[in-house]
């Protein structure tokens, strides 16, 4: 049975034409998906009964099952979704004041090899389809109470988004279209370890998404150890490509830096990082490490966090420390899936 979200809209439009259905039926189905929150064709009450029956025979709205749903006291909710082929992925809803941010995955696993991250411990299995990416958004939207609405999307879950642009971009297009989820493109963030050819492709497309580049180290020697894919790229090439994106989009860049206790969190690291980012129109998002079972890395002490950020602030770098949410529900990327895979 075909996934409706992967068939949408071109294949669905063609199928409706073959069924001698008027074109507006596609718009009706679209409204039920994005605004009406229909979970079955039977709920699409303005469609003729015989069309609903035929849709049910041909398509399935959901291609994933919720294998696990966890909720945190701070309002964070996490879904472990089981895909049609038995693989699993994670996505998260975060509540912060009036903000309702969702964090979605782009791949099953990850090939970038970041040594501190649970997502890539077993490598990458495959890219997600556009429908599977979009389905995460819709299932997280359905966790909202009446009166709540999604405000932000961050593609910071499992996988390297720029390694799956062909499927990610169509899904994000529906996220910000007015007849889709209606989220401003300027409230959509793509997080990447930095793949210059894909960054340049984004620049050519002139799509105004926010870009977050995960550095995690102030020099190539250390970054090669923490982010092995860096060996074939180098920080200088990543910064140059990020600058080109800034010139086209006009969007201030964000650089992300996971602080690993006694690894990349010392004052000298901060000085090197300040020199690297000096003159950039950028925000540095400092992320204290969220420990992963079985990995040797630890959260840095509060004193080391303060000293690290103080050096950068004095150098004129705008720094923001990300508040950790959902610790008790394994909200860090890949943790929940990892637990399921090892059976703990």
N, C-alpha and C positions, 0 to 999 in steps of 0.2 A: 504494500500500500504506500502511496506517495506522500511525502511530507508536504502539507499545505504551505508551510512557511518557506520551504525550498522551492515550491512551485510558484510562489507569489512574486510579482504579479503576472509575468509573461506567460508561463505555462497554464496558469489558472485562466487567464483571459482567453487563450486559445481553446482550452477545454470547454469553457462556457460557450464560445462561438460554435463549437462542434455540437453542443447540446441545444443549439438554436435559442440560447438565452440572451436577453438584451444586455448590453455592455454595462448598464448600471448595477447589475447583480454583483459584479466584482467590487464595486465601491461599497455596496452593502456589506459584503463579507469583510472587507477591509475595516469598516467602522466597527463591526462586531469584535474583530481581533484586537484593535488598538484602543478603542474607546468603550465598547460594550463589554469587553472582557468575557466573551463567550468561550466556554470550555468544551462545547459540543455543537454540532450542527443543529441539533434539535432546539437549542436555545436561540438560534437565529430566526426569530419569530416572523420577520417580514419577508422571509424567503418562502416560496411555494413548497408545500410538503414534499412533492415529488422530487424537487431539486435537492432538498435536504437529504432525501434518501439516496439520491445518486452521488451526492458529495460524500456521504458516509461510506459508500461502496468504493470510492476512488481515492479519497484522501484521509489522512489523519491529521488533526490539528496539532497534537503533541507527539513528538518522536522520542521524548525523554520521560523517565519516571523519577519522582523524588525519592531517592534511596534513603536520605536522612535530612531532617530539618532541625537545626539547632537555633536556640534563641539565648541571647545574653541579657543580663540585667540592664545594660546600657542601651538596649534597643536594637543592637546588632542582630541580624538574622543571617544564617548561612545555609545554603542548600547544596547537598551533594546530589548531582543529577546523574542517573544511569542512562547512557546513550543506547541506541538501538543495537549496537554491536557489543554491548556489555561493558564498554569502557566507562569511566566516570570522570566528571569534571566538577569544579566548584564555582559558586558565584555568591555574592554577599550583598546584603542591604544594610546600609549604615545610616543611622539617624543622628543628626547633629543640629539642634535648634530647629529651624524651619527647613533645613536641607534634608533631602532624601536622595542619597547617593547610592548608586549600584556599582559594584565592581564585577566585571565579567571576564571570562576566559576566552582565549582565541585558539588554543590548541589543546590536545590531550597530552599532557606532559610538556616538556620544554627541552630544546636542544642546545641552549646557550651555556649550560653547565655551571651556572653560578654555584659555588661550593657550599654556600650557606642556605640555599633555598630548597624547600621540600619538593617543589614542582618538578624540578629536573633530575631528581635522584635516579629515576628509571628511564631517563631519556624522553624523547618525543615519540608518540605513537602515530599521530596523524593530525592534520589540520581539521578544525571544525568547519562545517558548512555554514553558509550565511544563515540558513534556517536555524541551525543549532545555536548560533550566536544570538540571533534575534529571540529565540525561545527563552534564553536566560533572562533577557530584559522583561519579557511578558510574564514569566513566572514570578519574578521578583516584584513586578508591579502589582501582582495579585495578592501580595502580602500586605499591601498598604490598607489602612483603615479608610472609611469614607472621609473625604475632606483632605486626605493626603495625596500628593502627586509626586512623581519622580522629578527631580530637579537637575541632577548631575549624573554623568556616566564616566567611569574611569575604566579603561581597558588595561587593568593591572593584575588580572588574575593569572591563571595558568597559561604558559606559552609566551612566545615572542610575537606581538601583534604585527610587526613589520615583516615577519616571515609568512604571513597569511593575509596580505593586503587584498588579494583578489576576492576573498570571501568576507573579510571584515568590512571593507568600505561599503558594499551594498547594504549590509545590516545597519551600519551607522547612518546611512542615508535615510532609512526608515525611522531611525531614532529621532532625527531632527526635523523630518518633514512635518508640516502642519497637519497633514492627514495621516501621520504616523503617531509617534509618541510626543511630538511637539517640543522636544528639548533643544534649546539653542545650541548650535554647533560650537559656540564659545564656552559651553558648559560640558563639553565632551573632551576628555583627555586620553591620549594614547601614550602609554608608557613603553619605553624601549631601552635596550642596552646600547643601542646605537648601531644601525646598519646603514652606512652612508648611501649606497645605491637606492635603498628604499626611502630614505629621508629625502633624497633628491627627487624621487618619483612623487612624493607628497608635495614637494615644492612646485613641481610642474603642474600638478593637478589644482594647485591654489585652493586647497580645502582648509578653512580656518579653524581646524581643531587645535586644541591646546596640546603641546608636546612636552613630555616629561622624559628626560634622559637620565638613565640610572648609571651614575659614575662608580660609586662605591670605593674609589681609590683616587689619590691625587697624582699618581704617576703610573707609567706603563708596567714597571716591574711588579708592583703590588697588584695592579688590576689584572695582569696576566695570570696571577695566582688565584684571584677571587672570581674573575669572569674570564674563563679560558678562551672564549671566542675573541677576546681582545687581541690575542697574539697575531691574528691576521688582519687587524684593523688599526689599532692605536688610537689613543685619546685625541691626538691632534686632528686626525681625519674626522672623528666624530664631532668635535667642536666646530670644525669648518663646515660640515654638512648642516649642523644645527643652526649655525649663523645664516646659512643660505635660506633655510626654512624661515628664520626670523625676518629676513629681508623681504620675503614674499608675503608672509602672513601678517606681519606686524604684531604677532602675539609674543608677549614676554615668555621666555623659556623658563622651564623649571628643571633643575638638576636634582636628582635624588641621590641620597647617600645613606646607606644602611650602616649604622655604627656598630661595629663588632668589638666587643671588649678586648683590649690589649692587642688588637690586630690593625685597625685603621682609625683609631679614636684618640690618638695622642696629639699633643700640642704641635709637634713637628708636622704631622699629617695635615693639621688645620692650616699651618702656615703655607705649606705647599699648595693646598687646595685654594687658599686665598689668592696666591699668585696666579694660579691657573684660571680663576674666574674673574680676576680683576678686570674691570671695564665691560663686563658682560651685562646686558640688560636682562637680568635673570634672578630667580628666586631659588635659594638652596633649601630643599626640603630634607631635613635631617630626621632619620628614622631609627630610633633605638631598636636593636635587634630583638625579634620575637623568637625565643629559642625553639628549636626543632629537635624532637627526641632522636637520639642516635647521632647527632652532629655535635662537634666539639666547641661550637661558638656560643658566646654568652652575651647577655645584655651588659653594656658598659655601666660603670658606677655613675651615680648622679653627679658626683664631682667631676669625673672625666667628661661627661656630657656638657656640663656648664663651661669647663675650661675650653673644650673644643669650639663651642659656639661663640665664646667670648672673643677668641682670636679672630674668627671670621667677621664678627660684628664690628670689631675695631678696624678691620681692613675695609669696611664699607660694603661688605656682602650682606644682602638681605637674607636672613636666616629664619626658618620656621621649623619648630620641632613638631613632628607629627604625633598627635595624641594616639596612643594605642587603644584599640577597641576590640572587644570580643575575645579577650585572652582565654576565658573559660570555655569557649566553644571552638578553639583551634582556628581562629579567624585568619591567621597568617596564611599566605598563599601556599596551597598544596598540602597543608597539614592534615586536613580531614581525609582527603583521598589517600594519603600515605598510610594513615592509621588503618583504613579499610584494606589496603593492599597487603599489609603485613599482618592483618588479623588481630590487631591489639585493641 
